[in-house]
């Protein structure tokens, strides 16, 4: 058991269940599929893993539904080198929360980072994403040149144009 736990450092189970090990493996695979779908604009895979009532909270506080999320996801991502780390899966029976950190680069080479929280539910025996909260941070320069912390980036900001095609969300705010 101890050797098994060291492989999943950072992962926690809030509640022990009979199916926790296989659920953990499934959720890690789904998290990877989600990120790969972002990188490749794979709307077909998103349709398979997003619940019909899926919602996404954008960094500016806007809440979008599954249809709008899929529309945005169909556009090529302007970000590059998207990496995920610090993945933390918390299982609670037929409910799970996934937290992770992302790093990426913008077309001009500017590094960015962010965090996301996904909520997954087991419905009819399948895990589906029901909610995502996305928090992006570009760099301190963008905050000072753009808008205040809670306002969308100004249109003349080159980062705003690059991020407008990012399938994580339709509009961007620096958080």
N, C-alpha and C positions, 0 to 999 in steps of 0.2 A: 504494500500500500504506500509506504514512504517513497519508494522509487517512482511509483506512478504519479504521486503528487508533485515531485520535483519537475517532471516533464511539463506540468501545467502551472508553473509558478505564476501567481497573480490571479489565478482562477479560483473562484469560491463557490461553494454551494450553500445557499442560505437554509435549505431544508433537504434532508436526506430523502431520497425516493428510491424505489426499486430500479428505476430506469435511468438514474442520474448519469452513469458513465456513458451510455449510448446517447442520451440527450445532450450531454456536453460535447461529444464528438460531432453530433448533427449540428448543433448551434455554431460550433467553430467553423464547420464546413459552410454553413449558410452565411456566416459573417464574411468569410473569404469570397464566396460567390457574389455577395452584395458589392464588395469592393471591386472585384474583377468586372462586375457589370457596370460600375461607375467608369472604370478605365476604358471599357470597350463600347460603352453606350448600348449595352445588351438589354433592350427593352423586353425581349421575349423572356429572359430569365427573371427580370423584375416582375413581370406579370405572374410568374409561377410562385414567387416567394413573398409578394406583398398581399396582405389581406385586402378584400374589397373595400373595407372601411379604413384603410391605411391613411394616416395623416403625417405630415412632416412640418416641424416647426423650424422656420428659417432664423438665421442669426438676428434679423431685424424684428422678429416677433410675428411675422406673417405665418399663418397656418395654411398649408396647401393640402389638397386631397390627392388621392391616388392618380386620378386622371391628369391633373396638372403636373404632378411629379413625373409621370411617364412621358408627358410632352417634353419636359425639360431634359429628361434622361435620354431622349432620342437624339439630342444635339451632341456633336463631338465635344469632349471635354478639352478645355484649353489648358488645364493643369497637367503637369508631367511628373514623373517619378513619384507617384502616389504610393506611400508606404504606410502601414498600420503597425502600431506597437502598443504595448501596455494593455492588451486585450484582457478584459475582466468580465467573465460570464457569471451571473448570479442566477441560479436555478431555484424556483419556488413552485414545484409541482408542474402545473400546466402553464406556467408563466415564467418568463426569463427576462433579465435586463443585461444588455451587453454595453459596456463602456470601453472606449478605446481612444487612442491619440493618433492623429494623422500628421504626416509631413508631406510636402509636395513642393514643386517649383512652378512658377508662373512662366509664360513664354519668354519673358525678358531675363529669366534666370533668378529672379527674386525668390528667396525661400519663403514658404508659408507653413503654418501648422494649425492644427485645430483639434477639437475633441468631438465625439459624437456619443449619443446614448440611444440605443435601439431597444424597443420593447417588443418581445416576441410572445406569441400565445400559441398553445397547441389547440388546434381546431380540427375536429374530425380526424384525429390521429396524426396531423401534419403541423409542423411548426411554420408559422407565417409572421412576417413583420407587421405590427399594427401601428407602430409609431416610431419616428426618428426625430431627435433634436440635434441640430447641427450648430456647432460653434466654431467660427473660423477666425483666425488671426493671421494677418499678413506680416506686418512688421510695424515698428513704432513710427517710422517715416510716413507710412500710409495713413496712420491715425492722425498725425499732425497736418499732413497735406490735404487729407480728405475731410471727412466730417467728424463730428464728435462721436464718442463711443457708440451711441445708440441711433445714429442716423445712417442711411445708406451712403455708400461711397459716392462722391460727386462724379457726374458723367465724364468730365474732362480728365479724371484720374485714369492713367493707363491700366491700372490694376482692375478698375471697375469693368472695363471692356473685356478684359481677359476672363474675369470671374463670371460675367453674365452668361457664359456658355457652360459653366461648370454645372454638371447634372446634380450636384448635391442640392442645389436650390435655385430658385428663379432670380432672386435679388440678393445682394450681399450687404452686409453690415460688418464692420470690424468690431469684434468683441474682445 
